Amino acid sequence: MKNLNDLTIVIVTYKTSKKIIFDCLKSINSNVKVLIIENSDSFIHKEIILTSFPNTEILCTGANLGYGKGNNFGLKLVKTNYALILNPDVICDKDFFKNIVDVIDKAYDFTIIGCQYLNDKIFMPAGFFEKSKNARFKEDYKNNKVDDLSKVEWVTGCSMLINMNKFINKEIFDKNFFLYFEEVDLCKSVIKKGENIFTSQKLKIHHLGFQSSTEENFDNKINLNNLREWHWMWSSYYFYKKNYGYLYAFYKMFSKLIKSFLKLFFYSLIFQKNKKNKYLYRFLGLLNSFLNKPSKYRGKN
C-alpha cells in the first residue's frame, strides 16, 4: 500500500454516545476515509460529526443488524483495497497510521491483520484454535517473545484489517450471527482456505470494551445485558455446530444448557432477580440454538 488513500475504516455504531465516537474519530488520521454505519434509522450526532470530521460519511441501516451484518453493509460500500474494521469504543495509538502502510507491505499475501492492545496483557488479541498451540502463543505473547508480525489463526474483531481483494463476495461475515463469534468464524473460514492471518505489534489500540452501544437508562442496561447473555450462548453453539459438527457442539454446550436451567431454578427460589435473568437468557439463547432457530432475539422495545 503506497499511502492511506487506499484504506477505508468501517465503524458500526448503535446509539453510541457522542464522547465515545468522538474519541475514536479523533484518533484516526484525517487522510483516511471513514464510514460510520449506524444500526438504526437515525444518527443523532450526525451534524456535529460531519462538521468536525469531514473525512467521515454516515449511513443508517434502518434497523439493528448486529455486528456482522452491520459491517457487511459498510464493507459493500468500500472501494479501496483495504478496510479497517473498528469498534467505536476503540482509540488508535498515535503511531497507528504511521505504521499501517509498512505493516501491510510486510504482511505478504495476507487476508486479515489483527491489532494488539496498549498496556494490556490480560486479554489476548490473537491466537490459535488448537489448545496447546494457543497456550504456547499466549505464554510467548505475555512474555514479549512474539515477533512484530506473527502468523496466527484468529484475531479479535474490535479492530481488524481486511484485504478486500481476497473476498469476491462482500458478505464477509456470516449473517446468521447477530452478536459474538462473527470474527472468530470469519477467521476459521480464512484458515480453512489456506490463507494468512497475522497479528501486529505495530498496530496498537486502546479498547474500552462493551461500550460500542451505551444506555444511560437502567431498564435499557438490563435489556442490553439480557441481549448479550442470550446471543453469547446462541452464537457459541452455532459456531461449534457450523465449524466442528453437531456432535461436537452438543458435547461442548449441553452441560451449559443444563447448568443454566438449574441456576435459573435456584435463583428463582431465592428471589435473586438479576442472577435469575442472567441464566434465563442464557438458557433461552442456547435452547433456541439447539432447536436450530435463528438469532432473532432483540430484547424488549
QUISULDA-V850080 format. One record per residue. N is the residue number from 1. PSI is psi in degrees with one decimal (none if undefined). OMEGA is omega in radians with two decimals (999 if undefined). BURIAL is 1 if it has 16 or more other C-alpha atoms within 10 Angstrom, else 0. Layout:
n=N psi=PSI omega=OMEGA burial=BURIAL
n=N psi=PSI omega=OMEGA burial=BURIAL
This chain:
n=1 psi=125.7 omega=-3.07 burial=0
n=2 psi=-39.1 omega=-3.11 burial=0
n=3 psi=178.4 omega=-3.04 burial=0
n=4 psi=-7.6 omega=3.12 burial=1
n=5 psi=-13.5 omega=-3.13 burial=0
n=6 psi=18.8 omega=-3.11 burial=0
n=7 psi=135.8 omega=3.03 burial=1
n=8 psi=135.4 omega=3.10 burial=1
n=9 psi=132.8 omega=3.09 burial=1
n=10 psi=122.6 omega=3.13 burial=1
n=11 psi=116.3 omega=3.10 burial=1
n=12 psi=125.0 omega=-3.14 burial=1
n=13 psi=160.3 omega=2.98 burial=1
n=14 psi=96.0 omega=-3.14 burial=1
n=15 psi=39.5 omega=-3.11 burial=1
n=16 psi=143.2 omega=-3.10 burial=1
n=17 psi=152.9 omega=-3.12 burial=1
n=18 psi=-43.7 omega=-3.10 burial=0
n=19 psi=-44.4 omega=-3.11 burial=0
n=20 psi=-47.4 omega=-3.12 burial=1
n=21 psi=-33.5 omega=3.08 burial=1
n=22 psi=-45.2 omega=-3.13 burial=1
n=23 psi=-38.4 omega=3.09 burial=0
n=24 psi=-50.6 omega=-3.07 burial=1
n=25 psi=-33.7 omega=3.12 burial=1
n=26 psi=-24.0 omega=-3.13 burial=0
n=27 psi=-1.3 omega=-3.09 burial=1
n=28 psi=134.2 omega=3.09 burial=1
n=29 psi=133.7 omega=-3.04 burial=1
n=30 psi=-11.7 omega=3.11 burial=0
n=31 psi=-4.4 omega=-3.10 burial=0
n=32 psi=131.2 omega=3.09 burial=1
n=33 psi=134.9 omega=-3.13 burial=1
n=34 psi=129.5 omega=3.02 burial=1
n=35 psi=116.4 omega=3.00 burial=1
n=36 psi=122.5 omega=3.13 burial=1
n=37 psi=105.1 omega=-3.13 burial=1
n=38 psi=121.3 omega=-3.08 burial=1
n=39 psi=50.9 omega=3.05 burial=1
n=40 psi=-167.2 omega=-3.11 burial=1
n=41 psi=0.8 omega=3.10 burial=0
n=42 psi=148.6 omega=3.11 burial=1
n=43 psi=106.6 omega=-2.92 burial=1
n=44 psi=-18.9 omega=-3.13 burial=0
n=45 psi=18.0 omega=-2.98 burial=0
n=46 psi=-49.7 omega=-3.04 burial=0
n=47 psi=-47.3 omega=-3.09 burial=0
n=48 psi=-31.4 omega=3.09 burial=0
n=49 psi=-48.6 omega=-3.11 burial=1
n=50 psi=-33.9 omega=3.10 burial=0
n=51 psi=-42.3 omega=-3.07 burial=0
n=52 psi=-28.7 omega=-3.07 burial=0
n=53 psi=84.3 omega=-3.07 burial=1
n=54 psi=-12.8 omega=3.08 burial=0
n=55 psi=6.0 omega=-3.02 burial=1
n=56 psi=140.7 omega=3.00 burial=1
n=57 psi=140.2 omega=-3.09 burial=0
n=58 psi=129.8 omega=3.07 burial=1
n=59 psi=142.1 omega=3.12 burial=1
n=60 psi=136.2 omega=-3.13 burial=1
n=61 psi=-22.7 omega=-3.10 burial=1
n=62 psi=-11.7 omega=3.14 burial=0
n=63 psi=163.3 omega=3.11 burial=0
n=64 psi=100.3 omega=-3.08 burial=1
n=65 psi=-12.3 omega=-3.05 burial=1
n=66 psi=-179.3 omega=-3.06 burial=1
n=67 psi=-52.9 omega=-3.04 burial=1
n=68 psi=-54.1 omega=-3.12 burial=1
n=69 psi=-33.0 omega=3.08 burial=1
n=70 psi=-43.6 omega=3.09 burial=1
n=71 psi=-37.0 omega=3.05 burial=1
n=72 psi=-41.2 omega=3.12 burial=1
n=73 psi=-45.5 omega=-3.13 burial=1
n=74 psi=-40.3 omega=-3.09 burial=1
n=75 psi=-28.1 omega=3.09 burial=1
n=76 psi=-20.9 omega=-3.12 burial=0
n=77 psi=-5.6 omega=-3.10 burial=0
n=78 psi=128.9 omega=-3.14 burial=1
n=79 psi=-5.9 omega=3.13 burial=0
n=80 psi=168.3 omega=-3.13 burial=1
n=81 psi=-21.4 omega=-3.07 burial=0
n=82 psi=142.9 omega=3.10 burial=1
n=83 psi=138.8 omega=3.07 burial=1
n=84 psi=115.8 omega=3.07 burial=1
n=85 psi=125.7 omega=3.11 burial=1
n=86 psi=134.3 omega=2.90 burial=1
n=87 psi=148.4 omega=-3.13 burial=1
n=88 psi=-17.8 omega=3.11 burial=1
n=89 psi=27.4 omega=3.08 burial=1
n=90 psi=137.2 omega=3.03 burial=1
n=91 psi=124.2 omega=-3.11 burial=1
n=92 psi=142.2 omega=3.08 burial=1
n=93 psi=154.9 omega=-3.08 burial=1
n=94 psi=-27.6 omega=3.14 burial=0
n=95 psi=5.2 omega=-3.04 burial=0
n=96 psi=-52.7 omega=-3.03 burial=1
n=97 psi=-17.2 omega=2.99 burial=1
n=98 psi=-32.5 omega=-3.09 burial=0
n=99 psi=-22.7 omega=-2.91 burial=0
n=100 psi=-34.3 omega=3.12 burial=1
n=101 psi=-43.6 omega=3.13 burial=1
n=102 psi=-40.6 omega=-3.14 burial=0
n=103 psi=-44.1 omega=3.13 burial=1
n=104 psi=-41.4 omega=-3.13 burial=1
n=105 psi=-33.4 omega=-3.09 burial=0
n=106 psi=-26.3 omega=-3.12 burial=0
n=107 psi=81.0 omega=-3.04 burial=1
n=108 psi=128.5 omega=3.01 burial=0
n=109 psi=43.0 omega=-3.12 burial=0
n=110 psi=155.5 omega=2.97 burial=1
n=111 psi=-43.1 omega=3.13 burial=1
n=112 psi=139.7 omega=2.96 burial=1
n=113 psi=126.1 omega=3.11 burial=1
n=114 psi=154.3 omega=3.13 burial=1
n=115 psi=170.1 omega=3.14 burial=1
n=116 psi=161.4 omega=-3.03 burial=1
n=117 psi=143.8 omega=3.01 burial=1
n=118 psi=126.3 omega=3.01 burial=0
n=119 psi=37.7 omega=-3.13 burial=0
n=120 psi=108.6 omega=3.11 burial=0
n=121 psi=8.8 omega=-3.12 burial=0
n=122 psi=-51.7 omega=-3.12 burial=0
n=123 psi=128.0 omega=-3.11 burial=0
n=124 psi=130.6 omega=3.13 burial=0
n=125 psi=-9.2 omega=-3.07 burial=1
n=126 psi=171.6 omega=3.11 burial=1
n=127 psi=-159.4 omega=-3.08 burial=1
n=128 psi=156.4 omega=-3.14 burial=1
n=129 psi=-29.8 omega=3.13 burial=0
n=130 psi=129.1 omega=-2.94 burial=0
n=131 psi=-50.6 omega=-3.08 burial=0
n=132 psi=-38.2 omega=3.11 burial=0
n=133 psi=-38.0 omega=3.12 burial=0
n=134 psi=-38.8 omega=3.13 burial=1
n=135 psi=-40.4 omega=3.12 burial=0
n=136 psi=-43.4 omega=3.13 burial=0
n=137 psi=-41.0 omega=3.13 burial=1
n=138 psi=-42.7 omega=3.13 burial=1
n=139 psi=-44.7 omega=3.12 burial=0
n=140 psi=-41.1 omega=-3.13 burial=0
n=141 psi=-45.2 omega=-3.11 burial=1
n=142 psi=-21.6 omega=3.12 burial=0
n=143 psi=14.7 omega=3.09 burial=0
n=144 psi=40.8 omega=-3.12 burial=0
n=145 psi=9.3 omega=3.12 burial=0
n=146 psi=155.5 omega=-3.14 burial=1
n=147 psi=164.1 omega=3.08 burial=0
n=148 psi=-34.2 omega=3.10 burial=0
n=149 psi=109.9 omega=-3.05 burial=1
n=150 psi=136.4 omega=3.08 burial=1
n=151 psi=130.0 omega=-3.11 burial=1
n=152 psi=-174.5 omega=3.14 burial=1
n=153 psi=-18.5 omega=3.05 burial=1
n=154 psi=153.3 omega=3.06 burial=1
n=155 psi=158.7 omega=3.13 burial=1
n=156 psi=153.1 omega=-3.00 burial=1
n=157 psi=-1.9 omega=-3.11 burial=1
n=158 psi=-21.6 omega=3.08 burial=1
n=159 psi=107.8 omega=-3.12 burial=1
n=160 psi=133.2 omega=-3.13 burial=1
n=161 psi=128.7 omega=-3.04 burial=1
n=162 psi=130.4 omega=3.01 burial=1
n=163 psi=103.4 omega=-3.03 burial=1
n=164 psi=-21.9 omega=-3.14 burial=1
n=165 psi=-15.6 omega=-3.14 burial=0
n=166 psi=-5.7 omega=-3.05 burial=1
n=167 psi=109.3 omega=3.06 burial=0
n=168 psi=-44.3 omega=3.09 burial=0
n=169 psi=120.8 omega=-3.08 burial=0
n=170 psi=1.6 omega=2.95 burial=1
n=171 psi=73.8 omega=-2.96 burial=0
n=172 psi=-39.8 omega=-3.14 burial=1
n=173 psi=147.6 omega=3.07 burial=1
n=174 psi=117.9 omega=-3.06 burial=0
n=175 psi=-9.9 omega=3.12 burial=1
n=176 psi=-26.4 omega=3.03 burial=0
n=177 psi=141.5 omega=2.97 burial=1
n=178 psi=-38.9 omega=-3.08 burial=1
n=179 psi=131.9 omega=3.12 burial=1
n=180 psi=142.1 omega=3.02 burial=1
n=181 psi=-1.7 omega=-3.11 burial=1
n=182 psi=-46.0 omega=-3.08 burial=1
n=183 psi=-33.3 omega=3.11 burial=1
n=184 psi=-40.4 omega=3.09 burial=1
n=185 psi=-41.2 omega=3.09 burial=1
n=186 psi=-46.3 omega=3.13 burial=1
n=187 psi=-40.3 omega=3.12 burial=1
n=188 psi=-42.4 omega=-3.13 burial=1
n=189 psi=-35.5 omega=3.10 burial=0
n=190 psi=-44.1 omega=3.13 burial=1
n=191 psi=-39.2 omega=3.12 burial=1
n=192 psi=-30.5 omega=3.12 burial=0
n=193 psi=-3.7 omega=3.13 burial=0
n=194 psi=19.7 omega=-3.13 burial=0
n=195 psi=174.3 omega=-2.93 burial=0
n=196 psi=134.3 omega=3.03 burial=1
n=197 psi=134.9 omega=3.14 burial=1
n=198 psi=161.0 omega=2.91 burial=1
n=199 psi=140.1 omega=-3.03 burial=1
n=200 psi=129.5 omega=3.06 burial=1
n=201 psi=-14.3 omega=-3.12 burial=1
n=202 psi=-7.9 omega=3.11 burial=1
n=203 psi=90.5 omega=-3.05 burial=1
n=204 psi=142.9 omega=3.11 burial=1
n=205 psi=159.6 omega=2.92 burial=1
n=206 psi=122.7 omega=-3.10 burial=1
n=207 psi=118.7 omega=-3.14 burial=1
n=208 psi=-38.1 omega=3.08 burial=0
n=209 psi=124.6 omega=3.06 burial=0
n=210 psi=30.7 omega=3.11 burial=0
n=211 psi=18.8 omega=3.08 burial=1
n=212 psi=-31.5 omega=2.98 burial=1
n=213 psi=132.9 omega=-3.07 burial=1
n=214 psi=148.3 omega=3.12 burial=1
n=215 psi=129.9 omega=3.10 burial=0
n=216 psi=-30.0 omega=-3.11 burial=0
n=217 psi=132.5 omega=-3.06 burial=0
n=218 psi=-44.1 omega=-3.14 burial=0
n=219 psi=-37.3 omega=3.12 burial=0
n=220 psi=-33.6 omega=3.07 burial=0
n=221 psi=-41.6 omega=3.09 burial=0
n=222 psi=-44.2 omega=3.13 burial=1
n=223 psi=-40.8 omega=3.13 burial=1
n=224 psi=-40.4 omega=3.10 burial=1
n=225 psi=-41.5 omega=3.09 burial=1
n=226 psi=-41.3 omega=3.13 burial=1
n=227 psi=-43.3 omega=-3.13 burial=1
n=228 psi=-43.2 omega=-3.14 burial=1
n=229 psi=-44.6 omega=-3.12 burial=1
n=230 psi=-49.7 omega=-3.03 burial=1
n=231 psi=-27.1 omega=3.07 burial=1
n=232 psi=-43.3 omega=-3.13 burial=1
n=233 psi=-43.7 omega=3.13 burial=1
n=234 psi=-47.6 omega=-3.06 burial=1
n=235 psi=-33.7 omega=3.11 burial=1
n=236 psi=-52.0 omega=-3.11 burial=1
n=237 psi=-44.2 omega=-3.11 burial=1
n=238 psi=-41.8 omega=3.13 burial=1
n=239 psi=-47.6 omega=-3.13 burial=1
n=240 psi=-42.1 omega=-3.13 burial=1
n=241 psi=-44.3 omega=-3.10 burial=1
n=242 psi=-42.2 omega=-2.98 burial=0
n=243 psi=-19.4 omega=-3.09 burial=0
n=244 psi=-8.8 omega=3.12 burial=0
n=245 psi=162.0 omega=-3.05 burial=0
n=246 psi=-45.3 omega=-3.07 burial=0
n=247 psi=-39.5 omega=3.13 burial=0
n=248 psi=-42.2 omega=3.12 burial=0
n=249 psi=-41.9 omega=3.11 burial=1
n=250 psi=-44.9 omega=3.12 burial=1
n=251 psi=-43.4 omega=-3.08 burial=0
n=252 psi=-32.8 omega=-2.88 burial=0
n=253 psi=-14.8 omega=-3.07 burial=1
n=254 psi=-40.1 omega=3.13 burial=0
n=255 psi=-32.2 omega=3.11 burial=0
n=256 psi=-33.8 omega=3.07 burial=1
n=257 psi=-47.7 omega=3.14 burial=1
n=258 psi=-43.7 omega=-3.14 burial=0
n=259 psi=-43.3 omega=3.14 burial=0
n=260 psi=-41.1 omega=3.14 burial=1
n=261 psi=-44.2 omega=-3.12 burial=1
n=262 psi=-40.0 omega=3.13 burial=0
n=263 psi=-35.1 omega=3.04 burial=1
n=264 psi=-46.1 omega=3.14 burial=1
n=265 psi=-44.6 omega=-3.11 burial=0
n=266 psi=-49.0 omega=-3.09 burial=0
n=267 psi=-22.4 omega=3.01 burial=1
n=268 psi=-39.4 omega=-3.13 burial=1
n=269 psi=-34.5 omega=-3.09 burial=0
n=270 psi=11.4 omega=3.00 burial=0
n=271 psi=40.1 omega=3.00 burial=0
n=272 psi=93.1 omega=-2.97 burial=0
n=273 psi=-43.5 omega=-3.10 burial=0
n=274 psi=-45.3 omega=3.11 burial=0
n=275 psi=-37.5 omega=3.11 burial=0
n=276 psi=-47.0 omega=3.14 burial=1
n=277 psi=-42.1 omega=-3.14 burial=1
n=278 psi=-50.0 omega=-3.07 burial=1
n=279 psi=-23.2 omega=3.01 burial=1
n=280 psi=-48.2 omega=-3.08 burial=1
n=281 psi=-28.4 omega=3.00 burial=1
n=282 psi=-46.1 omega=-3.13 burial=1
n=283 psi=-45.6 omega=-3.11 burial=1
n=284 psi=-40.3 omega=3.12 burial=1
n=285 psi=-44.7 omega=-3.13 burial=1
n=286 psi=-39.3 omega=3.11 burial=1
n=287 psi=-44.3 omega=3.12 burial=1
n=288 psi=-36.9 omega=3.11 burial=1
n=289 psi=-41.3 omega=3.07 burial=1
n=290 psi=-37.5 omega=-3.11 burial=1
n=291 psi=7.3 omega=3.10 burial=0
n=292 psi=31.2 omega=3.09 burial=0
n=293 psi=147.7 omega=-3.09 burial=0
n=294 psi=163.2 omega=-3.10 burial=0
n=295 psi=65.8 omega=-3.01 burial=1
n=296 psi=-7.9 omega=-3.09 burial=0
n=297 psi=127.2 omega=3.14 burial=1
n=298 psi=10.2 omega=3.14 burial=1
n=299 psi=179.1 omega=3.13 burial=0
n=300 psi=139.7 omega=3.12 burial=0
n=301 psi=none omega=999 burial=0
